[in-house]
Amino acid sequence: MPKVLILKGEELEVLLKPELLVNEIAQAFKAFSEGKTITPPRTVMWVEGNWWGIMQSHVPGYGVGVKIVNIVRENVKRGLPTIQAIVNLFDPVTGSPLAVMEGGVLTALRTAAASAVSAKYMTPKEPGALAIIGTGYQARYQLKFVSAFFKPTEVRIFDLREDAMKKFREYAEGLGFKVVTCSSSSEAIDGARVIIEASTTDTPVVYGNYLKPPVHIISIGAHTPNARALDDDVIRNAESIVVDSRDAVLKETGDIRVPIEKGIISLDNIAELGEVVAGTKPGRVGDGITIFKSVGLAIQDACAAALAYRLAKEKGVGTTVDL
Ligand SMILES: NC(=O)c1ccc[n+]([C@@H]2O[C@H](COP(=O)([O-])OP(=O)(O)OC[C@H]3O[C@@H](n4cnc5c(N)ncnc54)[C@H](O)[C@@H]3O)[C@@H](O)[C@H]2O)c1
């Protein structure tokens, strides 16, 4: 019977340091955009009004990863995480199961790593403020990873929930950041150099008329075909829009699907992060607005899970179970 390594969220946090994960995730995106991975579109189902995804991918050199993930917004009121997941890793040659991992932490880490790759290629050189809209679970990881590539003069935050802002403020100040709590999204983004949108909104929270370029916008929310986190002006005025997957964003987020339908932008003018990493498409070329929009890809889970497995084996971390 196969021996399977179980990795907890807290073990993943220790294993997957930004300096290790970001480079590996960048390579996974490059392989994806070069057509070298096997990544079928994720299966989406709605259960009790909540989004569930089954995401599978083979990333050569890493392994086969399969994630079952859900997003339950009402969980905020239950004191449970909005996103819960399990990730399984398999050996691509033998098919044997290798590991089972807590998927909430893994998702946050790999999502933040993708944002950090975009920051590496797209943040402006000028110093300035970092605005974070939506200060829930993802926001912590986003700040930690993105600030490895952009050191903000201050971190401005806005969330609809006072308690979320209070907790995030304590967390960010603990990391040594100067934090400014804002009373609206427009106040937070006004003149910010980098904006991270990490909210569960369905309507825009980043508005074009408050931006003062150069600015790089990272948007990880709005994951359904009609949901928007960015308004039309943001999209219209962007000098560069980079996404994780053109196919996926076209189906899965209103932030790209709707402006294309309205004729504001064309899919041909949108680059993939993997193309930017490969150097075949530019990230930032001028002093304008750049956008990285992600909906999340299974390649990130497979890559992060395989890296965590490799490191855990080297360091003797985790619990092995005989299935
Ligand atoms: N792109 C990806 O790969 C990826 C991966 C994971 C999560 N996500 C997305 O990230 C988002 C955040 O997830 P999370 O786990 O941090 O959830 P969370 O519930 O922990 O935090 C979301 C926060 O957004 C706030 N919010 C909602 N509407 C807002 C508004 N209009 N203005 C300001 N704040 C608002 C909520 O109050 C909450 O504090 C979700 O949309 C999720 O789907 C994307």
The ligand as an ORCA input file, in Angstrom:
! r2SCAN-3c Opt
* xyz 0 1
  N      -7.005     34.464     -7.951
  C      -6.735     33.456     -7.154
  O      -5.918     32.586     -7.472
  C      -7.425     33.390     -5.826
  C      -7.037     32.438     -4.883
  C      -7.633     32.475     -3.629
  C      -8.632     33.399     -3.350
  N      -8.999     34.273     -4.322
  C     -10.036     35.279     -4.056
  O      -9.546     36.196     -3.109
  C     -10.665     36.853     -2.502
  C     -10.416     36.969     -0.992
  O     -10.405     35.672     -0.418
  P     -10.154     35.492      1.149
  O      -9.855     34.061      1.372
  O      -9.177     36.490      1.627
  O     -11.595     35.852      1.721
  P     -11.938     36.553      3.122
  O     -13.386     36.371      3.299
  O     -11.010     36.065      4.169
  O     -11.587     38.097      2.863
  C     -12.284     38.861      1.923
  C     -12.483     40.242      2.507
  O     -13.043     41.098      1.495
  C     -13.877     42.016      2.185
  N     -14.778     42.681      1.255
  C     -15.844     42.178      0.594
  N     -16.412     43.131     -0.176
  C     -15.673     44.255     -0.021
  C     -15.758     45.560     -0.556
  N     -16.720     45.919     -1.394
  N     -14.828     46.474     -0.175
  C     -13.841     46.129      0.702
  N     -13.719     44.893      1.250
  C     -14.622     43.975      0.893
  C     -14.576     41.163      3.229
  O     -15.140     41.960      4.243
  C     -13.452     40.267      3.690
  O     -12.789     40.776      4.840
  C     -11.897     36.040     -2.897
  O     -12.602     36.706     -3.908
  C     -11.310     34.754     -3.432
  O     -12.138     34.148     -4.383
  C      -8.414     34.283     -5.540
*
